[in-house]
Amino acid sequence: MLTTVTLYLILSCLGALSLAAIYHTMLYIHRRDKVLRYYCLYLWSIALYILYRMLFLNGAEPYAYSYIESLNISFSLDSNLMWVTFIFYISFLGNALAPVSGNNGRLGRAYRTIIYIITANAIWENIAANIPLGKTATILAVSVRVYLSAFAVWVTLLALQKKGAYYYYIATGTFAIILFSLVSVFVQTALNKILLNINTWGWMMFGYYLDVIFFSAAIGYRLRIEYIEKEKALKKVLEQQAVIRQKEKEFIEAAYSAREQERNRIATELHDGLGGELSTIRLMAEMTRSPQFGLNGKYLERISAKSRELVQSINEIVWCLNNNNDELCGVIAYIRQFAGCYLDEAGIELSCKEPRHIPNIKITGDSRRQILLLIKEALHNIVKHSRASKVNINISAINDLVICVADNGTGMEYPAGNTCRGNGLRNMQQRIGLLQGTMQIQKQGGTTLVFSMPLSALYNKSTIENN
C-alpha cells in the first residue's frame, strides 16, 4: 500500500507532468519542432504510466503482470508502458543532443540500437510472463537495465563535455533520473521498500520531478537561444537592407548628378558650338540680302559649308547620347566612317586597319565623345597643316585601346618631349588625360599620333569633360 506521503508525491508529480505536457504540446503545435515533439511524447507517456499505476495497481511495486483470462495469457502491461516512456526518452535525448552526436555518428547509432534493444526486451518480457524461466529472466532483465544505466551515464558525461547551459540542463536531468532510480532500487532491496515514510515508487517521483524541471529548462533555454539568433539574423538583414538602401541612394544621386552634368554639357555645347555656327549662318544670310554684297557666291558657299558642319556636329551629339552605340565594335566602326567622310571632303585617301577580335564591352557615352574628339582634332590638324595625300589609321584593342593616326605629309614641327604649345595639341592632351591614357607624337616620313587608353577606364569609370 502507498503511504500518504508517497500518494501526495505521486499526485503532485502527475499534475506537474500533465501541465508541462499540455504547455509543451501547445508550443509544439505552433513551432513544429522535432525536439519538442519527442519531449511531449515523453511527458505524456510518463503521465499515462503514473495514472495507470495509480488507477489499476494502487501503487504496487514495478513489473506487475496483467492476466487476460479469455486468452489464458499474461501481459507485462506495466513494464510495456515503462519501456514506451524509455523509447520516447531516448528519442528526445537523441534529437536534443544532435549537435553533439550527429544523426550518423557513433552516438546517433547508439540511440537507434538502444531503441531496438528496448523494443526487443519489451516483447521478450511478455513472452517470459507466460514461460517459467526462473533466474534466466531475472538475469536478462538486470542486464538490460545495467546497459541502459551505463548508456545514461555516457550521455550525461558527453553532455557535460559540451559547454553551454542547454547541455548542462540535459545532463542534470539525466543524472536526476539515474540517481533516484538507484535510490528507488536501494529502498526496494535493502530497506524493506520504504524510507522516510516514502515507498519505492515515491522515490522515483523525485527523479521525474527533477527530470521535468531540468528538461523543461533546457527547452526554454534552447528557445531563448533560437530567439536571440533570429533577432541577430533579423538585425543583420536590416543592416544589410540599410546598406543596400544607402547604396541605392548613392547610385540614384550619382545618376542624377551625372544626368545634370550631361545636361549642362549638352547645353554648353549647343550654346557655344551650334549656337555660334547658327549665328554665323544667319549673318551670312543677312549679308546676301545687302545691296552692297548681293547674292555673292562666296558667301553662299560658306553658308553651305557651315550648314554641313552644323549637321555633322548634330550627328556627333546624337551619336554620343545614344546608348545603342556603346559597344566597342560600334565605336570603331563610327571612327572609320567619320574619318572616311572627313578626309574624303579634303581629297585625302584613308586606309583603316581594325582588330580581328574586338572585346565585347560597352564604352560610356562621355568616353566615346572624348575618343571622337581626339580623332577629329588629329584629322583636323592633318587636313589643315600636313599637306598629306594619305592617312593610315591602325586600331588595336587588347588591354588598351590603341589608335595610331599616321600621315605621309610634312606636318607641323613638334617641340621635343611632346610638349604641346598649340591649342589643338593641348586639347588632345587634356582629352587623353580624361581617358587615363597617353599620347605619343612620332615623326618618321610624316607624322604619327599614338593614342593609348586602358579599356578598364573606358567602361568602368565615367570621365568628366573639363574644358
C-alpha positions in Angstrom: 0.0 0.0 0.0 1.0 3.5 -0.6 1.9 5.8 2.2 0.2 9.2 2.5 3.5 11.0 1.6 4.0 8.8 -1.4 0.4 9.4 -2.6 0.9 13.2 -2.4 4.2 12.9 -4.2 2.6 10.8 -7.0 -0.4 13.2 -7.3 1.9 16.3 -7.4 4.2 14.7 -10.0 1.2 13.7 -12.1 -0.2 17.2 -12.0 3.2 18.8 -12.8 3.8 16.3 -15.7 0.3 17.0 -17.1 0.7 20.8 -17.0 4.2 20.5 -18.6 2.8 18.1 -21.3 -0.1 20.5 -22.1 2.2 23.5 -22.3 4.8 21.9 -24.5 2.2 20.3 -26.7 0.7 23.8 -27.4 4.2 25.0 -28.0 4.9 22.2 -30.5 1.6 22.9 -32.4 2.9 26.4 -33.1 6.6 25.6 -33.7 6.5 22.0 -35.2 9.9 21.4 -33.7 11.3 17.8 -33.7 12.8 18.0 -30.2 9.6 19.4 -28.8 7.6 16.6 -30.4 9.6 13.8 -28.7 9.6 15.7 -25.4 5.8 16.0 -25.5 5.5 12.3 -26.2 7.9 11.6 -23.3 5.9 13.7 -20.9 2.5 12.2 -22.0 3.9 8.7 -21.7 5.2 9.3 -18.2 1.8 10.8 -17.1 -0.1 7.9 -18.6 2.3 5.4 -16.9 1.8 7.0 -13.5 -2.0 7.3 -14.0 -2.2 3.6 -14.9 -0.3 2.6 -11.8 -2.5 4.8 -9.7 -5.8 3.5 -11.0 -5.1 -0.2 -11.6 -2.2 -1.2 -9.5 -2.7 1.1 -6.5 1.0 1.9 -6.4 2.2 -1.7 -6.4 5.8 -2.3 -7.0 7.1 -2.4 -10.6 6.7 -5.3 -13.0 3.2 -6.4 -12.1 1.6 -8.7 -14.7 -1.9 -8.5 -16.1 -3.7 -11.8 -16.8 -6.2 -12.0 -19.6 -8.4 -14.9 -18.7 -10.2 -15.3 -22.1 -6.8 -15.7 -23.8 -5.2 -17.6 -21.0 -2.0 -15.4 -21.3 -0.3 -12.8 -19.2 0.9 -9.4 -20.4 3.5 -7.2 -18.7 1.4 -4.1 -19.4 3.1 -2.1 -16.6 6.5 -2.9 -17.9 5.4 -2.2 -21.5 4.2 1.3 -20.6 7.5 1.9 -18.8 9.5 0.8 -21.9 7.4 3.2 -24.1 8.5 6.0 -21.8 12.1 5.0 -22.3 11.8 4.9 -26.1 10.5 8.4 -26.1 13.1 9.4 -23.6 15.9 8.1 -25.8 14.3 9.7 -28.9 14.2 13.0 -27.1 17.8 12.8 -26.0 19.0 11.8 -29.4 17.4 14.8 -31.0 18.2 17.2 -28.2 21.9 16.3 -28.4 22.0 16.1 -32.2 24.6 19.0 -32.4 26.9 16.8 -30.3 26.3 13.4 -31.6 25.1 14.0 -35.2 22.5 11.8 -36.9 25.0 9.4 -38.3 27.7 9.4 -35.7 28.6 6.8 -33.1 26.2 8.2 -30.6 23.4 8.5 -33.1 23.8 4.8 -34.0 23.8 4.0 -30.3 20.5 5.8 -29.8 18.9 3.7 -32.5 20.4 0.5 -31.2 19.0 1.1 -27.7 15.5 1.7 -29.1 15.8 -1.7 -30.9 17.0 -3.3 -27.6 14.2 -1.8 -25.6 11.6 -3.0 -28.1 13.0 -6.5 -28.2 13.2 -6.6 -24.4 9.5 -5.5 -24.1 8.5 -8.3 -26.4 10.6 -10.8 -24.5 9.2 -9.8 -21.1 5.7 -10.5 -22.4 6.9 -13.9 -23.6 8.7 -14.6 -20.3 5.5 -13.7 -18.4 4.0 -17.0 -19.7 7.1 -19.2 -19.6 8.7 -20.0 -16.2 12.4 -19.2 -16.7 13.4 -18.6 -13.2 16.8 -16.8 -12.8 17.3 -16.5 -16.6 14.5 -13.9 -16.9 15.9 -12.0 -13.9 19.4 -12.0 -15.3 18.3 -10.7 -18.7 16.1 -8.0 -17.1 19.0 -6.9 -14.9 21.4 -6.9 -17.9 19.2 -4.7 -19.9 18.8 -2.2 -17.1 22.5 -2.1 -16.4 23.1 -1.5 -20.1 20.6 1.4 -20.1 22.1 2.9 -16.9 25.6 2.8 -18.5 24.2 4.5 -21.6 22.6 7.2 -19.5 25.9 7.8 -17.7 27.6 8.0 -21.0 25.1 10.5 -22.3 25.5 12.6 -19.2 29.3 12.7 -19.5 29.1 13.6 -23.1 26.7 16.4 -22.5 28.9 17.8 -19.7 31.8 17.9 -22.1 29.9 20.3 -24.3 29.9 23.8 -22.9 26.6 25.6 -22.6 23.7 25.8 -20.2 21.5 23.8 -22.6 23.7 20.8 -22.3 24.2 21.2 -18.6 20.4 21.1 -18.1 20.1 17.9 -20.2 23.0 16.3 -18.2 21.4 17.3 -14.9 18.0 15.9 -15.8 19.6 12.7 -16.9 21.6 12.5 -13.7 18.5 13.0 -11.6 16.8 10.0 -13.3 19.8 7.8 -12.7 20.3 8.9 -9.1 16.7 8.4 -7.9 16.4 5.2 -9.9 19.3 3.9 -7.8 17.7 5.2 -4.6 14.5 3.5 -5.5 16.3 0.2 -6.1 18.2 0.6 -2.8 15.0 1.3 -0.9 13.2 -1.7 -2.5 16.0 -4.2 -1.9 17.7 -3.1 1.3 15.2 -1.1 3.3 12.0 -3.1 3.1 10.5 -0.9 0.3 10.1 2.2 2.5 12.4 5.1 3.6 11.2 8.2 5.5 7.6 7.1 5.0 8.1 7.1 1.2 7.6 4.0 -0.8 9.9 2.9 -3.6 7.6 4.4 -6.3 7.6 7.7 -4.3 11.3 8.0 -4.6 11.0 7.6 -8.4 8.8 10.6 -8.4 11.6 12.8 -7.2 13.6 11.7 -10.3 10.6 12.6 -12.6 10.2 15.9 -10.8 13.8 17.0 -11.4 13.8 15.4 -14.8 10.9 17.5 -16.0 12.2 20.7 -14.3 15.7 20.5 -15.9 14.5 19.2 -19.3 11.9 22.0 -19.5 14.6 24.4 -18.5 16.7 23.0 -21.4 13.8 23.5 -23.8 13.3 27.1 -22.6 16.9 27.9 -22.9 17.0 26.4 -26.4 14.0 28.6 -27.4 15.7 31.6 -25.9 18.9 31.0 -27.9 16.9 30.5 -31.1 15.1 33.8 -30.4 18.4 35.6 -29.9 19.9 34.1 -33.0 16.8 35.0 -35.0 17.0 38.5 -33.6 20.6 38.8 -34.6 19.8 37.4 -38.1 17.0 39.9 -38.4 19.2 42.7 -37.2 21.9 41.7 -39.8 19.2 41.6 -42.5 18.0 45.1 -41.5 21.6 46.3 -41.5 22.2 44.8 -45.0 19.0 46.4 -46.2 20.1 49.7 -44.8 23.4 49.4 -46.6 21.6 48.4 -49.8 19.3 51.4 -49.5 22.3 53.7 -48.9 24.0 52.3 -52.0 20.8 52.7 -54.0 20.5 56.3 -52.7 24.1 57.0 -53.6 23.6 55.4 -57.0 20.5 57.5 -57.6 22.3 60.6 -56.5 25.3 59.8 -58.7 22.9 59.0 -61.7 21.1 62.3 -61.1 24.4 64.2 -60.8 25.7 62.6 -64.0 22.5 63.4 -65.8 22.7 67.0 -64.6 26.3 67.2 -65.8 25.4 65.7 -69.1 22.5 68.2 -69.5 24.9 71.1 -68.6 27.5 69.8 -71.1 24.9 69.5 -73.9 23.5 73.0 -73.1 27.0 74.4 -73.2 27.9 72.6 -76.4 24.6 73.7 -78.1 25.2 77.3 -77.0 28.9 77.6 -77.7 29.1 75.3 -80.7 25.9 75.0 -82.6 24.7 78.4 -81.4 27.8 80.1 -82.8 27.5 78.2 -86.1 23.9 79.2 -86.5 24.7 82.8 -85.8 27.4 82.8 -88.5 25.0 81.3 -91.0 22.4 83.9 -90.1 24.9 86.8 -90.5 26.0 85.4 -93.9 22.4 85.1 -95.0 21.7 88.7 -94.0 24.8 89.8 -95.9 23.4 88.3 -99.1 20.4 90.5 -98.8 22.5 93.6 -98.6 22.7 95.7 -101.8 26.4 96.1 -101.2 27.1 92.3 -101.4 24.0 90.8 -103.2 23.9 87.1 -104.0 27.6 86.6 -103.6 28.6 83.0 -104.5 31.4 83.2 -101.9 29.0 83.7 -99.0 26.6 81.1 -100.4 29.4 78.6 -100.4 30.4 79.5 -96.9 26.7 79.1 -95.8 26.6 75.7 -97.3 29.9 74.6 -95.7 28.7 75.9 -92.3 25.5 74.1 -92.7 27.3 70.8 -93.4 29.5 71.4 -90.3 26.4 72.1 -88.3 24.7 68.9 -89.4 27.9 66.9 -88.6 28.0 68.4 -85.1 24.4 67.5 -84.5 25.1 63.9 -85.7 28.0 63.7 -83.4 26.0 64.8 -80.4 23.2 62.4 -81.2 25.7 59.5 -81.6 27.3 60.3 -78.2 23.9 60.4 -76.5 22.5 57.2 -78.0 23.1 54.2 -75.6 22.8 51.8 -78.5 26.2 52.9 -79.7 28.0 51.9 -76.5 29.6 48.7 -77.9 33.3 49.0 -78.7 32.8 47.5 -82.1 30.3 50.3 -82.9 32.8 52.9 -81.7 35.5 51.6 -84.0 33.0 51.4 -86.9 31.9 55.0 -86.3 35.6 56.2 -86.2 36.2 54.6 -89.6 33.1 56.1 -91.1 33.7 59.5 -89.6 37.4 59.6 -90.8 36.4 58.4 -94.2 33.8 61.2 -94.7 36.1 63.8 -93.2 39.2 63.0 -95.3 37.2 62.4 -98.4 36.0 66.0 -98.4 39.6 67.1 -98.2 40.7 64.8 -101.0 42.9 62.6 -98.8 43.0 58.8 -99.1 42.2 56.7 -96.0 43.5 53.3 -95.0 41.9 51.9 -91.8 43.0 48.6 -90.1 40.8 47.2 -87.4 41.5 44.4 -84.8 40.3 40.9 -85.8 38.9 40.3 -82.3 37.1 43.2 -80.6 36.2 42.7 -76.9 32.5 42.6 -76.2 32.4 45.6 -73.8 30.5 48.8 -73.6 32.0 52.3 -73.6 30.4 55.1 -71.7 28.9 58.0 -73.7 31.4 60.6 -72.4 34.3 58.3 -73.2 33.0 57.8 -76.7 32.7 61.5 -77.2 36.3 62.1 -75.9 37.6 59.5 -78.3 35.7 61.0 -81.3 37.0 64.5 -80.4 40.6 63.1 -80.2 40.3 61.7 -83.7 38.5 64.7 -85.0 41.3 67.0 -83.7 44.0 64.8 -85.2 42.4 64.7 -88.6 41.8 68.4 -88.5 45.5 69.1 -87.9 46.3 66.7 -90.8 44.0 68.5 -93.2 45.0 71.9 -92.1 48.8 71.6 -91.7 50.3 68.3 -93.1 49.7 68.6 -96.9 49.3 64.8 -96.8 47.7 62.7 -99.5 47.2 59.5 -97.4 46.3 58.7 -93.9 46.6 55.3 -92.1 44.5 54.6 -89.0 45.5 51.4 -87.1 43.3 50.3 -84.2 44.1 47.5 -81.7 42.1 46.5 -78.6 43.6 44.0 -76.1 44.2 45.5 -72.7 44.3 49.0 -74.1 42.5 50.7 -76.9 45.4 51.9 -79.1 44.6 54.2 -82.1 47.5 55.2 -84.4 46.9 58.0 -86.9 49.7 58.4 -89.4 50.0 60.7 -92.4 52.6 60.9 -95.3 52.8 64.7 -95.2 55.2 67.3 -93.9 53.1 68.1 -90.9 54.0 70.5 -88.2 57.1 71.0 -86.2 56.5 69.5 -82.7 58.7 70.5 -79.8 60.9 68.0 -78.1 59.4 65.9 -75.4 55.9 66.1 -77.0 55.3 69.4 -75.3 52.2 70.9 -76.9 52.0 74.6 -77.4 49.2 74.8 -79.9 45.5 74.8 -78.8 44.7 71.7 -80.8 47.5 69.6 -79.3 46.8 70.9 -75.9 43.2 69.9 -76.2 44.2 66.4 -77.3 46.5 66.1 -74.2 43.6 67.1 -71.9 41.2 64.7 -73.5 43.6 61.7 -73.4 44.2 62.6 -69.7 40.5 62.4 -69.0 40.6 58.9 -70.5 43.6 58.0 -68.3 45.6 57.4 -71.4 48.8 58.6 -73.1 49.6 60.3 -76.4 52.8 60.0 -78.3 54.0 62.0 -81.3 56.3 60.3 -83.8 57.8 61.9 -86.9 59.1 59.4 -89.5 58.3 60.3 -93.1 55.2 62.1 -91.9 53.6 62.4 -88.5 52.1 59.6 -86.4 49.9 60.2 -83.3 49.5 57.2 -81.0 46.6 57.4 -78.5 46.6 54.6 -75.9 43.7 54.2 -73.4 43.1 51.4 -70.9 39.9 49.6 -71.7 39.0 49.4 -67.9 38.9 53.2 -67.7 36.5 53.4 -70.7 33.8 51.2 -69.4 34.3 51.2 -65.6 34.5 54.9 -65.0 32.8 58.0 -66.3 35.1 60.7 -67.5 34.1 64.3 -66.9 34.8 66.8 -69.6 36.6 69.8 -68.1 37.2 72.1 -70.9 
